[in-house]
Amino acid sequence: MTIKNITAAITKTEQSFATLPLRLIAGLVFSAHGAQKLFAWFGGYGLEGTGQWMESIGLAPGYLMALMAGGAEFFGGLLLIVGLLVRPASFVLAITMVVAIFTVHVDNGLFMSNNGYEFGLSLLAITLALFIQGAGKLSLDGKIYHKLNQ
């Protein structure tokens, strides 16, 4: 496979507006959560505090885990918003949600009121839908794919 073929496979997308609200809202949520972990914005604890917490629940080394989760959420969320590399970003975000669900939330049941996994499960569903369908209209992926296949 050539680089052009690989790029076309990654950026191919359904030409629909259906994914636009998914990308924008999930991208905003993921970016905000990542900013909490990385930069201590929006009431977060930053890398140091998040790393200590992750270490305390068995995700070691905590600082590296906080950097990976925060980076995936912050930069993955930004990629969703602009619609660039949506399939790879969604895949990484889906893995991040699976880890969050099974390491933090699953023992608390479904509901958020008990710190359950319903929110993580909702974000997992969104990322899987974006992984399957691609970025859709009004995305950089769509523009790249169109340019490659003119």
C-alpha positions as CSV (number, residue, x, y, z in Angstrom):
1,M,0.0,0.0,0.0
2,T,1.2,3.5,-0.8
3,I,0.9,6.5,1.6
4,K,-1.8,7.8,-0.6
5,N,-3.8,4.6,-0.2
6,I,-3.3,4.5,3.5
7,T,-4.3,8.2,3.9
8,A,-7.4,7.6,1.7
9,A,-8.4,4.6,3.9
10,I,-8.0,6.6,7.1
11,T,-9.8,9.8,5.8
12,K,-12.7,8.1,3.9
13,T,-15.9,9.2,5.4
14,E,-19.7,9.1,4.9
15,Q,-20.9,12.3,3.4
16,S,-23.5,13.1,6.0
17,F,-24.0,15.7,8.7
18,A,-25.0,13.0,11.2
19,T,-21.5,12.9,12.7
20,L,-21.1,16.6,13.1
21,P,-22.9,17.0,16.5
22,L,-21.1,13.8,17.7
23,R,-17.7,15.2,16.8
24,L,-18.3,18.7,18.2
25,I,-19.9,17.7,21.5
26,A,-17.7,14.7,22.2
27,G,-14.6,16.7,21.1
28,L,-15.5,19.5,23.5
29,V,-16.0,17.1,26.4
30,F,-12.9,15.1,25.7
31,S,-10.7,18.2,25.3
32,A,-12.0,19.7,28.6
33,H,-11.3,16.5,30.5
34,G,-7.9,16.2,28.9
35,A,-7.2,19.9,29.9
36,Q,-8.1,19.0,33.5
37,K,-5.5,16.2,33.5
38,L,-2.8,18.0,31.6
39,F,-3.1,21.7,32.6
40,A,-5.2,21.7,35.8
41,W,-7.8,23.7,33.9
42,F,-11.6,23.7,34.7
43,G,-11.0,22.5,38.3
44,G,-8.7,19.6,37.4
45,Y,-5.6,18.5,39.2
46,G,-3.0,18.6,36.4
47,L,-0.5,15.9,35.6
48,E,1.0,15.7,39.1
49,G,-2.3,15.3,41.0
50,T,-3.9,13.1,38.3
51,G,-0.8,11.0,38.2
52,Q,-0.9,10.5,42.0
53,W,-4.5,9.5,41.8
54,M,-3.9,7.1,38.9
55,E,-1.1,5.5,40.8
56,S,-3.4,5.1,43.9
57,I,-5.9,3.0,41.8
58,G,-3.2,0.8,40.3
59,L,-2.4,2.6,37.0
60,A,1.3,2.9,37.3
61,P,3.4,4.8,36.6
62,G,0.8,7.3,37.4
63,Y,2.4,10.4,35.9
64,L,2.8,8.6,32.5
65,M,-0.7,7.2,32.7
66,A,-2.1,10.7,33.4
67,L,0.0,12.1,30.5
68,M,-1.3,9.4,28.1
69,A,-4.9,9.7,29.1
70,G,-4.8,13.5,29.2
71,G,-3.0,13.7,25.9
72,A,-5.4,11.3,24.2
73,E,-8.4,13.2,25.5
74,F,-7.1,16.7,24.9
75,F,-5.6,16.2,21.5
76,G,-8.1,13.6,20.4
77,G,-10.9,15.9,21.3
78,L,-9.3,18.7,19.3
79,L,-9.0,16.3,16.3
80,L,-12.6,15.4,16.6
81,I,-13.7,19.0,16.6
82,V,-11.8,19.9,13.4
83,G,-12.6,16.5,11.8
84,L,-9.0,15.5,11.2
85,L,-7.8,11.9,11.6
86,V,-11.1,11.1,13.2
87,R,-10.9,7.3,12.8
88,P,-7.5,6.9,14.6
89,A,-8.4,9.5,17.2
90,S,-11.7,7.8,17.9
91,F,-10.0,4.4,18.2
92,V,-7.5,5.8,20.9
93,L,-10.4,7.6,22.7
94,A,-12.5,4.4,22.7
95,I,-9.6,2.5,24.3
96,T,-9.2,5.3,26.9
97,M,-12.9,5.0,27.7
98,V,-12.7,1.2,28.1
99,V,-9.8,1.6,30.5
100,A,-11.7,4.3,32.5
101,I,-14.9,2.2,32.6
102,F,-13.1,-1.0,33.9
103,T,-10.6,0.6,36.2
104,V,-12.7,3.4,37.8
105,H,-16.4,3.0,37.2
106,V,-17.6,-0.6,36.6
107,D,-17.7,-1.5,40.3
108,N,-20.1,1.4,41.0
109,G,-22.8,0.2,38.7
110,L,-24.3,2.0,35.7
111,F,-25.5,5.3,37.0
112,M,-23.4,8.5,37.3
113,S,-25.0,9.3,40.6
114,N,-22.9,6.5,42.1
115,N,-19.8,7.3,39.9
116,G,-20.9,4.6,37.6
117,Y,-20.0,4.0,34.0
118,E,-23.0,5.4,32.0
119,F,-21.1,8.6,30.9
120,G,-18.0,6.6,29.9
121,L,-20.2,4.1,28.1
122,S,-22.0,7.0,26.2
123,L,-18.6,8.4,25.1
124,L,-17.5,4.9,24.1
125,A,-20.6,4.6,21.9
126,I,-19.9,7.9,20.3
127,T,-16.2,7.1,19.6
128,L,-17.2,3.7,18.1
129,A,-19.8,5.4,15.8
130,L,-17.2,7.9,14.6
131,F,-14.6,5.1,14.1
132,I,-17.1,3.2,11.9
133,Q,-18.5,6.1,10.0
134,G,-15.7,8.6,9.8
135,A,-15.8,12.4,10.2
136,G,-18.6,13.2,7.8
137,K,-19.2,16.5,6.1
138,L,-17.6,19.7,7.3
139,S,-14.4,17.9,8.2
140,L,-10.8,18.1,7.3
141,D,-10.8,14.3,6.6
142,G,-13.5,14.8,4.0
143,K,-11.5,17.5,2.3
144,I,-8.4,15.4,2.3
145,Y,-10.2,12.4,0.9
146,H,-11.8,14.5,-1.8
147,K,-8.4,16.0,-2.8
148,L,-6.8,12.5,-3.0
149,N,-9.6,11.1,-5.2
150,Q,-10.1,13.9,-7.7
